[in-house]
């Protein structure tokens, strides 16, 4: 397993922002390490929000096309 480290920050809305552009594959496994974090978590868990599309209409760009399987045994 290879590991890469990127520096970033959490913005006002709770989004993690990296200091340099990084392209990761879909469903990439990531770990978030928070150095020097002294605040007590208390009863409420912290939330890390997933990225969202700005326009819901853009979801059509990610629609998958179903391909029918071919019976190669019959050839």
C-alpha positions as CSV (number, residue, x, y, z in Angstrom):
1,X,0.0,0.0,0.0
2,X,1.5,3.4,-1.0
3,X,0.7,6.5,1.1
4,X,0.8,10.1,0.1
5,X,0.4,13.1,2.4
6,X,-1.3,16.4,1.5
7,X,-1.7,19.5,3.6
8,X,-5.0,21.3,3.8
9,X,-7.5,23.0,6.1
10,X,-11.1,22.8,7.1
11,X,-13.1,25.8,5.9
12,X,-16.0,27.6,7.6
13,X,-18.6,25.2,6.2
14,X,-16.6,22.1,7.4
15,X,-15.3,21.1,4.0
16,X,-11.7,19.8,3.8
17,X,-9.7,21.9,1.4
18,X,-6.3,20.8,0.2
19,X,-3.5,23.4,-0.5
20,X,-2.6,21.7,-3.9
21,X,-4.9,20.1,-6.5
22,X,-5.2,16.3,-6.2
23,X,-7.1,13.9,-8.4
24,X,-8.2,10.8,-6.6
25,X,-10.1,7.8,-8.0
26,X,-13.7,7.3,-7.0
27,X,-14.1,5.4,-3.7
28,X,-10.4,6.0,-2.9
29,X,-9.6,5.1,0.7
30,X,-8.4,8.1,2.6
31,X,-7.3,8.9,6.1
32,X,-7.6,12.3,7.8
33,X,-5.0,13.1,10.5
34,X,-5.6,16.1,12.6
35,X,-2.4,17.3,14.4
36,X,-2.6,19.5,17.5
37,X,-6.4,19.1,18.0
38,X,-7.2,19.8,21.7
39,X,-10.9,20.4,21.5
40,X,-13.1,17.9,23.4
41,X,-15.6,16.0,21.2
42,X,-18.3,16.1,23.8
43,X,-21.6,14.3,23.0
44,X,-22.0,15.5,19.4
45,X,-19.9,13.6,16.8
46,X,-17.9,15.5,14.2
47,X,-19.1,15.4,10.6
48,X,-17.0,15.3,7.4
49,X,-19.3,16.1,4.5
50,X,-19.0,14.5,1.1
51,X,-18.6,16.6,-2.0
52,X,-21.9,17.5,-3.8
53,X,-22.7,18.7,-7.3
54,X,-23.5,22.4,-7.6
55,X,-26.3,21.7,-10.1
56,X,-28.4,18.6,-9.7
57,X,-28.8,18.5,-13.5
58,X,-25.1,17.7,-13.8
59,X,-25.8,14.2,-12.4
60,X,-26.8,13.1,-15.9
61,X,-23.2,13.4,-16.9
62,X,-22.4,10.5,-14.5
63,X,-25.1,8.2,-15.6
64,X,-23.9,4.7,-16.5
65,X,-25.0,2.9,-19.7
66,X,-25.9,-0.7,-19.2
67,X,-24.3,-3.0,-21.8
68,X,-26.1,-6.3,-22.6
69,X,-24.0,-9.4,-22.2
70,X,-23.1,-11.5,-25.2
71,X,-23.3,-15.3,-25.1
72,X,-19.9,-16.2,-26.6
73,X,-20.4,-19.9,-25.9
74,X,-23.0,-20.0,-28.7
75,X,-20.5,-18.7,-31.3
